[in-house]
Amino acid sequence: VLFDVDGTLSPSRKIASQEMLDLLKQLKKKTVIGYVGGSDLAKQVEQLGADAASSFFDFGFSENGATAYRKGSLIAK
């Protein structure tokens, strides 16, 4: 399941709430999760937290999907 960062996981350009992160932890027990957004990884880490962006999410897609990460490691650009 992929989620947009701005406007879905967090208010645009703001930090995701603990409530949202807790909800995602519950979902992760049932399926693979990822985030996608237009910002670069640094901004997404700022919004989602270092642990969330690097190890919590199974996949991350920055720069409108032009850069892909799995568990925080670059897999394609």
Secondary structure, DSSP 8 states (H G I E B T S, - for coil): -EEETBTTTBSTTS---HHHHHHHHHHHTTS--EEE-SS-HHHHHHHH-HHIIIIISSEEEEGGGTEEEETTEEEE-
